[in-house]
Amino acid sequence: MCDFLVHRTHLYKPRLSSILSLAHHQSSSSNHLLAVLRSDHSIELWNTHDSFTLERTIQPRNASHSPELVIWLEKYLITAGLDGQLIAYDPITFEILTSCHVAGGAIWSIEKHELTRRIAVGTETGHVNIYELDEEASQFSLATSVCKQAARIVSLAWHTTDDDFLVAGSINRIYICSTKQKRAIQQINVGKVSATSSRRGQKDTIIWCLAVTDDYTVFSGDSSGRTCVWDAVYGTLIRSFQTHRADVLCMALSSDEQTLFCSGVDSVIVRIELVSPKSTTNTATATTTTNNDPTKQWIKTISIHSHTHDVRSLTLIPSRFATIRKKENNLSNKLMLISGGLDARLLVHDIIRDNSKPPVLWRKCFNFTQHQNKILQKGNYFLFTYRDYIELWSIGKEGCANENGEDILERAPKNLVQIKTKHQARIDTVAMKVKKIKDEEQVIIAVGDTLGLHVYVIQGLDPQSQLSVTPIKPYSDKQDIEQSFSSITNIIQLRFNSSSLFALTSRSQLYCFSISPYKLNHIISCLSSTLRCEISSKYIATADRYGHVVIYLNSTYSILTQLPQQTYQCTAMSFCSDRLACAYANRSLIEYDIQQNEYSDWTRKHLTRMPLQWFSERSPIINLFYDTKDKLFVIDSTYLSIIERGKRMPGTYTKIFNTTNQTSSPIHVCKQFKYLLHVTLLSSTQVFVVELLPSIVEQCLPPALKRKRFGT
């Protein structure tokens, strides 16, 4: 393995957005999506079946649209927020199907009932309204208005089978509502708490979250840090826990209704279990009985201290959806607890139902580590993409070493130009191409945002020249290119090759433009749910959510071949002459010989015999590319790996990540980077690396709730 000169930059500092709401959708196929709603009102779709791979991000198409809550109603994604809108999205393209303004103003809470396809919303004016979504998901209709209270409805919980039983949380009170009688049949007075200052008297108690079991037991989390257990039939308090030092913002109840998790401002996740006092150690036997057993009681068991800031949302999913857990036999006793909040990251914990083992932090998921089209590098220039603007930089030039032996730069990286979007439109994806005309270089940048597709030509990049940015103007001869660009919305990915521009949309349509002159040549209808594409001078490859990879001929735009379907989706692709390398969500690698229409010899003899530790790494592969025909670079958020062809793979149980790589091994792993965002080759001996240090991530976060540490 040869040595590389590394251009390492920390200039990219993305704006971190906290997590507001989580919702998981499970189906019979491999389509298990986790919707993550963030504070910038974008919605991320993570595939929990494919090792928590970030599939795409849905940007708000309207500046006035500000969702705060997200749920799944069957296969439809529903959002609601303080703008008072209910919005339903298409299950395939995730474009807006229908929307409506609810009665009562801002929406503070939302709950669904799967059996009746109804949605309950709690509003600012104290209304609890129930809406129905028709079979075609073409419109919402107001079914009934349950009750009207004096204060806003902050939280809701609906009985899973009894659609007449709805619980609403407000300020100082919990209301038990009957949807058939259209009124509150029970009122539980939670009461106020004493304030720290005598001048303020007593503080109102806000019921932030609710949960209800099949035996009509209600759980509530409030602003005083208490988690209470109520008998909803009689309106009496069963048990109260001072689980937190500040507000309890969210809770999640397991499917067997034996375990409850709650968290809030103090970032601690607390587990509460239903156990029998006679045999508290044998909780596995206790879970086989019913909840209304009088000998059983709710107790607080463990606390999880993994988050650093407020936890805003919790959700539980069966462990069989986690890829790495499919090898284990007893899956029914395992859960995956997903949490997110102000620290902008998803945490996934392994949970044992019978509490025989402590929770294990299985995965930390950052969205910026899986954004593949936010950072680009071509030639001597690199491009940073932010929410509503892009920055073009020039790469620094290396110089000699100083007195201490440290390398210094002869020319530092320079920010050449910043391009902002119109009307603060959100950027979905970008592409860049460097074109040399005579002795002058020009950069062509394609930007796909919520308004459409835009192409800019940047000239005068030499220090002696005047820099200019020119948008592509419409042509008058039979083709209005500006009108064609603006009509292309919901762009997932953009790609350039030597003479063409390709735009992949959420409707699985691949638009093929020629660059000189700018003209729409063809529209390829790809497979449904196509997520990514890769372009070369001869071929086009597309990959969808279900493990299909299709190769098209670039000259005729016709299907050339289709690779065998895999269990997991393809996360990265790269061409090298007539070969296509693919990386899948379970970290498996294949190389396909397009001319022979079969897997290459390297795949059959070597890539199928990778060490087991290669698959134990939980971060998906975000990029791969060829250096020469004999070296393949593989990048994830933690490791930069180089795999050489023609060498025998190490043994099955070889430790490739924990020990120093041997020269004879074909797998070489570089572990000196943290949060790798982008890696490309500048030349045969130089590598360009963009990383985001954990210290920079911590600096971007707001202050957390102060904790008293021992000895301080």
N, C-alpha and C positions, 0 to 999 in steps of 0.2 A: 504494500500500500504506500503510495507516494504522499509527501507532505504538501499541505496547501497553505497559501497565505490567505488569512481570513480577514475580510473587511467586516468588522463587527460594529453595529450601530444600535444605539438606544434612543434614537430621535423620535420614534413613533410612540405616542402616548395617547391611546384611545380614551374616549370618554366613557367611563363605566356607568352602567345603569342598573339600579337595584331591581330586585324581583318583587313584584306585587302579588302575583297570583299564579297557581299551578293547577293544571287539570290533566288527568291521564285518560286516554281512550284505548281500550283493549278490544281486539277483534279476533276472529277465528284465523285470519291469515297472519303474515309477519308484519302487518301494519299496526304497530303499537306506538302511538304518538303521545308525547308529553308536550302540552302547550305551556309555554313560559311567557307570561306577560310582564314586561319591564316598565320602568318608570318613564322611559321615553315613548311609551305607548306602542312599541313594536312587539310583535308576537313571534317567538321562536318555536320551531317544531323540532323536537328531539325524538329520535327513534330509539326506544328503550330495548327493542328486540336486537338491534344492531349495536350493542355496546355503547348506548347513549351517543349516537352520531347526530350532529346538528345538520338537519336536512336543508332548511331554508328559513328565512326571516321575512315576516309579513310586515311591511311598513305601512303606517297610516296614510291613506290616500287623500285625506282632508285635514287641513290644519285645525279645524274645530273638533275633529274626532279625537277623544281622549279616553280610551277604555281603561278601566281600573280592575275589572273582574273578568274571568274567563271560565267557561264550563264547556263540556261536551254533552250534547243531546243526541244520543245515538251516534251517527257518523258526522253530525254537523257541529262545527265550532261556533259558539255563541259568546259574544262579548257585551259588556255593559259598563257604564261609567258615569261620572258626574255630569256629563253632557246630556244625560237622560235618554240615550239611544240604546236600543237593542239591535244587534247586528248579527246576522247569520252568514256563514261563509260556505262556499262550495267545498265539498269533501275532497275533490281532486285538484282543482286549480287554486283553491283558497282565495278566490275573488269574492267580493261581496255579492250575496244572493238577494238579500232583502234587509230592510231596516225599518224601525219605527220609533217614534218618540212616545215614551210611556207617560201615563198620567201621574202627576205628583212631583215632577221636577227631577233632581239628581238621584241617581240610583246608588244606594249605599250597600246593598246586599242582593244576592241572587242565589236561587236554589232550584233544582230540577226534580221532577218525578218521572222516572224512566217508563213506568207502566202506562201512564196516561199521556206522555209527551207534552207535559205542561211545565211552565217556568213561572216561579214566584219571584217577584222583585219587591224590595223594600226601598222606599223613597224618602226624600228629605222632608216632605210634609206629613209623614207618618202613614202613608197608604201602603197596604200590602195588596198588590195586584197580581193576578194570575193570567198569563198569556199562553196561547196555544200556537204551535207551528204546524201548518198544514202538511200533507203528505209530500207535496212537491217542493216544500220549503220556499214557497213564493211570497208568503206574507205571514206576519204575526197578527193574531186577533185577540182582543181582550175577552177572556172567558168570564171572569168575575172579579169583583173587588171585595176582599175578605173583610177588612176592618180599616178603620181610620183612627189613629192615635194622635196624641198631642205632640210627641217628639218623633224625631227621625227613627226609622227602623234600620239598625246598624247590622244585624245578623239574622239569618234564617236557617231553619233546619226542618226537613220534611221526612215523615215516616216512610220507610222504604216500601211498605205494602199498603198501609192505610192512608190513602190520599186525602182523607178528611182531616188528618191530624197534622197541623202545621204549627211550628214554634217560631215566634218572633222575639228578637232581643232589642231592647231600646235603652233608654236612660233610666236607671234605677228599677226597671221592671222587665219581666219576661211574660209574654202573652201566649197562651195556648189557644190557637184559633181553629175553628171549624170551617172548612171550605164550603160545606154544604149549607150550614146555617148562616154563613157570611158574617160571622161575628167572633169576638174573643170570648170563649166559654170559661177561661180560667186566667187569673192574673196573679203572678208570683212577685211579691215585693222584695227585691234584693236588698234595698236599703242603701243609705249613704255611708261613707267612711269618714273618719275624723281626719281633718287636714293637719299638715305639720304646723301651719301658722294659725294662731288663735284668732287673728283678725279675719281669716277667711271662713271660719266655722267648719261646716262639713262639705265634703266634695261629692259631686254626683258620681255614681258608679255606672260606667258604660259597659254594656254587654257586647264585647267584641266578637265572640264566636260561640257557636252552639253545635251540639250533636245530639241525636236521639237514637235509642235502640228499639228493637222490636217489642220489648216489654214496657215501653213508654217511660223509660228512664232518660232524663234530659241532663246533659252536661253543659256547663256554661263557663266561659273564661271572661274575666272582667278587668277593668282598669286598676283595680286594687291589687292585682297579682294573685287572685284566688281562682281556683278551679273547683267548682261546686257540682255535686251530684244531687239531682232533684227527682222526687216522685211526681210525675206530671199528672197522675190521676187525682191525688189528694193535694198537690201543690205544696208539699213539705220538703224540707232539706234532709237528705240522707247523710251526706258527708261533705265536708269542706276542707280543701287543702290550700295552704299558703305555698303554692308551688314556685312563685316567682317574686322578685323584688320590684317588678314594674308590670306594666300592662301585659295581659295574656292576649295575644293577637290572633292565634290560629290553633286549631286542633285537628287531629285525624283519628278516626275510629276504625279498628280492624274489621274485616268482613265477618268474623265470628263473634264480634262485639265483646271480646274478652280483654282487649287492650286499647288504651287511649294514650295518644301522644299529644302534648301541648307545648307551646313555646311562645315567645314574645319579645319584648324590648330588651330583656337581659340576656338574650341569645342562648339560654339554656333550654334544651329539649328534655322534658320530664315524661317519664313513662308511668302510667297508672294502670293497675291490673285488677281483675276480679278473681279473687282466690278464696279458698276455703280456710277458715282459721284453724280447723282441726288438722289440716295437712298442708300447711303453707309451703312446705318444701316440694310437694308433689303437685305442681301447678298443671302438669300435663294431664293428670286425671281430672282436675277441676274443670278444665276447659271442655270436657265432654258432657257436662251437665248443663242445665238451662240457667239463664241469667237470674230468674226469679227464685232461685234456691235461697231460702232465708238464712242458711248457714254461711253463705258467701258474702264477702264484702270487698269494697274497692280500697286498695292501698297504693301508696306511692312507692315505687321500687328503685329505679335507677335514674340517673341524669347524664345527659350527653353534652359535653362542652367542646363542640367542634367549630361552631360559628364564632365570629368575633363581633358581629353587629346584630341588629334586630333581625329576627326571623319573622317573615310575613306570611309564609304559606307552608303547609305540610301536606303530603299525600303518601299513601301506602299502595304498593303494587305487589302482586305475587312474585316470588323470587324466580319463577320459571321464565320470566321475561328477560332476566339478566343472562347474557350469553354464557358467561363463564361458569354459571351454576348448573348448566344442563348435565354436567357429568355426575352430579350428586344424586343419590337415590331419594332421600327424604326431603322432597321439595315442599310438601304441604306444611311443614313446620317452619318454613323460612319466609321472611318478608323483606322487601326493600323499602326503606324509609327515605323519601326524597324531600329535601328541605331547601328553601331559598329565602333570601331577604336582602338586607341593605348592603351586605358585603359582595353582592353581584355574582355569586357563584352558586352552582348547584352542588349539594352534598348528597351522596348516596350511601346509606348505611345498610349493612347486613344485620337483620334482626331475627333472633330465634324466638318463636312464639312462647315456648315454655321457660324462657329466661335462663336456660342452662348455661349459656355463654354470654359474655358481654357483647354489646354491639360493636361491629367492626366497620370503620370508615373504608368503604370499598372504592369510592371514586370521588374526585373533585373535578367538576366540569366548569371550565371557563369558556365563555362564548368567543372571546377574541382568539383563542388557540385554534378554532376550527373555521374561521373566516378565511377562505382560500383566495378570495378575489379582492382583498383589501390592500394588499401590498404587491407591487409589480416592479420588475427590474428588467430593463432592456439596454444593452450597450453600457454607456457611462451615466445612465440616468435611472432613478428609481422614483416610484409614485406611491404616496400615502393617501389613503382614502379615509375620510371622516364622515360624520353624519350628513352634512350638507355642503361640503367642499372637498377639494382635492389639492394636494401639494406636489409639485414636481421638483425633485432635488437632483443635483449633480453629485457623483461619487467622488470622494476625496482621492488624492493621489499620494501614494506612499513615498516616503523620503528615506533618509539615512537614519542610523541609530544615534542616540545622544550619548553623553558621557556614561550614563548608567546602563547602557546596553538596551534601552527601550526604543522601540520603533516610533518615529514621529512622522506626522503628515506634512508633505510639502504643500498640499492644498487641501483645506478642510472642505467637507460637504457644504454645499450652498443651496439655499432655498431659492429656486429660480422664479417660480410663479405659483400663485394660488388662484384657483377657479372655483367660484361659488355657484350654486344652483339658483335658478329663478324661483321666487316665491317660497324660499326655504324648503324646497322639495327634498325628500330623503333619497339618498343614493343607494341603489341596490347592488350594483356591480360596475366594474370598470375594465377596460382593456387598453393596452399601450403598444405602439409600434414605432420603431426608430427607422427613418428612411433617409438615405444619403443621396443628395442631388448635387452632382459635381463635387465641390469641396465643402459643401455646407450640409449640416445635419438638421433634420426637422423631426419633431415628435408628433405623432398622431395619437390622440386620446379619445376613446369612445366612453361615454358615461351613460349608464342606464339608471334613471331615477323614476320617481313616481309620476312625472309628467311625460315621460317618453324617453327616446334615445337621442343623444346629442353627440356630435363629433366635432373636435377642435384640432386645428393644426397650429403648432407652436414653432415659430421660426426665429432666427437671430439668436441662437444659443451660444455663439462665441462671445467671449468677453468684450471684443471690440465692436460687436454688432448691437443693433437695437432690437430687443426682444419684442415679439408681437404674437398675439393669440387671435386666430381667425376661425370663427365658426363656419361650418360648411353651409354654403348658400344654396338655395334651390336652383335647380336647372330648369330651363324653360322648354327643352326639347323632349316632349312626350313623357317626362318623368319628373314629378315634383318630389324631390328627395326629402325636403323638409317635412312635407305632409306624410311621407312614408315613415320617416323617423318618429314623428310625434304620435303616429297611430300605434306604434309598438310599445305596449305597456306591460307591466308585471314581468320584467326581464330578470331571469335567474342568473344567466352567465353570458359574458361577451368574450369573443376570441378573434384574434387576428392571425392570418398567415401571410405569405408573401404578397398576395394580390387580392385578398378578400377579407371581409368582416362578417362574423357570424354572431347572431343574437338568439339565444334560447329563452323562450318565454314559459310562463307557468302553464300554458295550454299545450305544452309539449310540441310547439312549433319552432323549427329552427330556420330563421331568416338568413339568407345568404346574399350578401351585397358584394359587388365588385368595388374596388377602391378607386381606380382611374379608368373611366369616369365612375362616379358614385351612382350605382344603379342596382336595383333589386333584381337578382338573377332567378332565385327560386325559393320556395318555402317547403321545407321537408316536414312531413307529419311524422313525428317520432312516436314511440310507444307511450302509453299513458303513464303519468307520474315520472317522466324523465327529469332527472335532477342535475346532470352535468354532461359536458361534452369536451372532447379533445380534438384538436385539428392539426393536421400535417399538410404537406404539399400534395399528397396523393390521397389521403384518407380522412374520414370523419368518424369519430367514435362517440356514441351516446350511451349513458347508463341510467337506469331507472331505479325505483325504490325496491323492486322485487328481485334484484340480482341479475337482470338481463343486461347484456352489453351487445350493441349492434354496431357494425362497421359499414359505412357507406363509402362509395367511390366519389372522390371530390370532383372529378370531371363531369360525371353524369348525374350526381346526386341520387344514385340508385343503391339499393341494399346489396352489399357484397357478401356478407356472411354475418352470422350471429353466434356468439360464443355460448357454450353450455351454461345453463342457468345455475347460479350458486344460491346457497341458503341465505347469504347476507348480501347487502348492497355493496356496490363498488364505490369506494371513497376517493380513489385517485387513479389516473391513467396517464400513460406517456408512450409516444411513438419513438421508434428508432428504426429508420429505414422501413422494412416490411415486417417489423415485429411490433406488437402492442403489449406493454406491461400493465397489469391491473393489480391494485391492492384492494382488499375487501375489508369489511368492518370487523371481522374476526382476525385481522392481521395476516391472513393468508395471501401469498403472492403467486401470480401465474404470468407466464409469458406466452403469447399466442403468435404463431407463425402464420401470417395472412396469406402468403403465397401457397403454402402447403395446406392451409385450412385445418390446422390441428395445433395442439399444444407443442411447444418446442421441446427439443431434447433436454434442455436445461431445466424445464419445468418438471418433466417426468422423472429425471434422474436426481435432481438436486433440490429444487424449490419445494417439492412435496415432502422433503425430509429435514425441514428446519427444526432446530432444537425446541423443546417444549417451553423453555423460558421466553422464547420469542413471542409465543401466543399468550403467555401469562401477563405481559404488559397490557394495561387496560386502556391506554390512550390509542385511539384509532389513527391510522396513517393518513396524514393530510396532504402529502405530496410525494411524488417520486419522479425521477428523471434519469436519463442516461448521460454519463460523462463521455465515454467512448462505447464501443460495442461490447466491451468487456467489464464495465462497471456500472452498477445501478445504485443511485442515491435514494435512500428511503428516509422520510422525515416524519416524525410525530412531534408532539408538544415538548418532549423531554429529550429524545435521543436523535442524533444524526448518524445514520447507519449507511455503510458502503458495502455492497455485496459484489464480490468478484466472480465472474464466470470461469468455468474450466477447472475449478478447485472442488475437492470433495468436502461435503458439509461435515461439521463436527458432530460428535455423538448426540444422542437424543437428550441426555441429561447434562449437557455442557452448559456452564454458566457464562453466557455471553455478555450480560449487563453488569455483573458483579465483579468480574476479574479483568485484568489487563489482557487485551486481545493478543493472541499469538500471531506471529507473522504467517504461519502456514494456514491459518484459518481464513476462509473466504468472507467472513462477516467481521467487519471492523466498526466499532461503536464509539462515537464521541459523546462524552457525558458532561462536558464543561459548560453547556448552555442550559438556561432555565427559561421555560415558556418560549420555545422556538415559534416564531411567527412566519418566517419566510427564509428560504435558502435557495440560492441559484449559483451557477458557475459564471464567473466573469471571464475566465480563460482556463486553460488546462491546468494551471497552477494556483488559481485564485478563486476564493469562495466568498460570496456576499451573504451575510447572515444578519437578520433582524430579530432581536429578542426583546422581551419585556420582563425586566427583573421583578421579583416579588416585592422588593422594597418600593419600586415605582407604583406597583398596584396598591400597596398599603397607603401611599401618599395620596392617591386619588380618592380614597374613601373618607367619608365624614367621621367625626369623632364618635366613639362608641360610648355606651353607658359605663361609667366608671365603676370598677370593681375593687373591693378592698382585698389586697393581697396579704398573705401572711408575712409578717416582718416589715411591713411598710406603713 
